Protein backbone atom coordinates (compact mmCIF):
# COMPACT_ATOMS: atom_id res chain seq x y z
CA UNK A 1 0.00 0.00 0.00
CA UNK A 2 1.53 3.30 -1.06
CA UNK A 3 1.09 6.44 0.99
CA UNK A 4 0.62 9.88 -0.51
CA UNK A 5 3.70 12.04 -0.26
CA UNK A 6 4.21 15.69 -0.87
CA UNK A 7 6.70 16.46 -3.65
CA UNK A 8 10.34 16.36 -2.59
CA UNK A 9 12.06 19.73 -2.50
CA UNK A 10 14.60 19.83 -5.26
CA UNK A 11 18.14 19.71 -3.94
CA UNK A 12 20.40 21.53 -6.31
CA UNK A 13 23.42 22.99 -4.63
CA UNK A 14 26.52 21.05 -3.69
CA UNK A 15 26.25 22.52 -0.19
CA UNK A 16 22.77 21.02 0.29
CA UNK A 17 23.93 17.66 -1.01
CA UNK A 18 26.92 17.77 1.32
CA UNK A 19 24.72 18.65 4.32
CA UNK A 20 22.37 15.78 3.51
CA UNK A 21 25.27 13.35 3.19
CA UNK A 22 26.60 14.55 6.56
CA UNK A 23 23.22 13.88 8.20
CA UNK A 24 23.08 10.35 6.82
CA UNK A 25 26.71 9.78 7.84
CA UNK A 26 25.92 10.83 11.40
CA UNK A 27 22.87 8.60 11.55
CA UNK A 28 24.83 5.74 9.95
CA UNK A 29 26.88 5.11 13.08
CA UNK A 30 25.32 2.29 15.13
CA UNK A 31 25.82 3.97 18.51
CA UNK A 32 24.46 7.31 17.30
CA UNK A 33 21.47 5.64 15.67
CA UNK A 34 20.70 3.79 18.91
CA UNK A 35 20.92 7.12 20.76
CA UNK A 36 18.55 8.77 18.26
CA UNK A 37 16.08 5.90 18.63
CA UNK A 38 16.22 6.31 22.41
CA UNK A 39 15.46 10.03 22.08
CA UNK A 40 12.64 9.75 19.53
CA UNK A 41 9.55 9.84 21.70
CA UNK A 42 10.43 11.53 24.99
CA UNK A 43 13.23 13.56 26.53
CA UNK A 44 15.86 11.40 28.24
CA UNK A 45 18.95 12.26 30.27
CA UNK A 46 22.51 11.41 29.27
CA UNK A 47 22.86 9.05 32.23
CA UNK A 48 19.63 7.23 31.33
CA UNK A 49 20.72 6.90 27.69
CA UNK A 50 24.11 5.54 28.78
CA UNK A 51 22.53 3.04 31.16
CA UNK A 52 19.87 1.90 28.69
CA UNK A 53 22.37 1.42 25.86
CA UNK A 54 25.22 0.18 28.07
CA UNK A 55 27.57 2.90 26.84
CA UNK A 56 29.79 5.23 28.84
CA UNK A 57 28.38 8.66 29.69
CA UNK A 58 31.36 10.34 28.04
CA UNK A 59 30.76 8.45 24.77
CA UNK A 60 27.05 9.28 24.86
CA UNK A 61 27.85 12.94 25.55
CA UNK A 62 30.29 13.01 22.64
CA UNK A 63 27.71 11.56 20.25
CA UNK A 64 25.00 13.89 21.55
CA UNK A 65 27.23 16.92 20.89
CA UNK A 66 27.55 15.84 17.25
CA UNK A 67 23.85 15.07 16.92
CA UNK A 68 22.89 18.38 18.51
CA UNK A 69 25.24 20.35 16.23
CA UNK A 70 23.55 18.67 13.25
CA UNK A 71 20.09 19.53 14.69
CA UNK A 72 19.13 15.86 14.95
CA UNK A 73 18.47 16.15 18.68
CA UNK A 74 17.81 19.14 20.90
CA UNK A 75 18.54 19.60 24.57
CA UNK A 76 16.29 20.73 27.41
CA UNK A 77 17.80 21.75 30.73
CA UNK A 78 15.81 20.78 33.83
CA UNK A 79 17.60 21.91 36.94
CA UNK A 80 21.06 20.38 36.86
CA UNK A 81 20.22 17.72 34.28
CA UNK A 82 20.07 18.01 30.51
CA UNK A 83 17.55 15.93 28.60
CA UNK A 84 17.72 15.13 24.90
CA UNK A 85 14.91 14.52 22.43
CA UNK A 86 14.59 14.29 18.64
CA UNK A 87 14.86 17.81 17.25
CA UNK A 88 11.58 17.71 15.34
CA UNK A 89 9.11 15.43 13.62
CA UNK A 90 11.26 15.31 10.46
CA UNK A 91 13.83 13.21 12.30
CA UNK A 92 11.13 10.89 13.60
CA UNK A 93 9.61 10.57 10.10
CA UNK A 94 12.97 9.71 8.51
CA UNK A 95 13.61 6.98 11.07
CA UNK A 96 10.05 5.61 10.88
CA UNK A 97 10.17 5.58 7.07
CA UNK A 98 13.45 3.68 7.06
CA UNK A 99 12.10 1.15 9.60
CA UNK A 100 9.06 0.65 7.35
CA UNK A 101 11.35 0.30 4.33
CA UNK A 102 13.48 -2.46 5.85
CA UNK A 103 10.31 -4.28 6.90
CA UNK A 104 8.94 -4.40 3.35
CA UNK A 105 9.46 -7.51 1.22
CA UNK A 106 12.14 -7.23 -1.45
CA UNK A 107 10.32 -6.29 -4.67
CA UNK A 108 12.98 -7.88 -6.88
CA UNK A 109 12.36 -11.26 -5.21
CA UNK A 110 8.61 -10.94 -5.74
CA UNK A 111 9.09 -10.18 -9.47
CA UNK A 112 10.84 -13.51 -10.07
C-alpha positions, 0 to 999 in steps of 0.5 A: 500500500503506497502512501501519498507524499508531498513532492520532494524539494529539489536539492540543487546545490553542492552545499545542500547535497553535502549537508544531507550526506553529513546527516546520513553519515551521522545517523549511519553510526550504530551507537548514534542511531541507537541514541537517536532511537532512544530520544525519539519519543520523549526527553531522556537524560545522558545518564539514562541513555548511557545506562539503557544502551550500556555505553559510557556517559562520556561516549554518549555525551560526545555523540549527543554533541555531534547530533545536537550540532547537526540539529538531529536532537535538541537539549532541554535543561531541567535543573542540573540535568540536561535531557535530549529529544529528537529535534523535530518530527522530520527526524522521527519521520525519517527513522520511521520511514526507514524502519518501514522500508526495511520491513517491506518484502524485497520487490525484486524477489517478488518479481521472479 
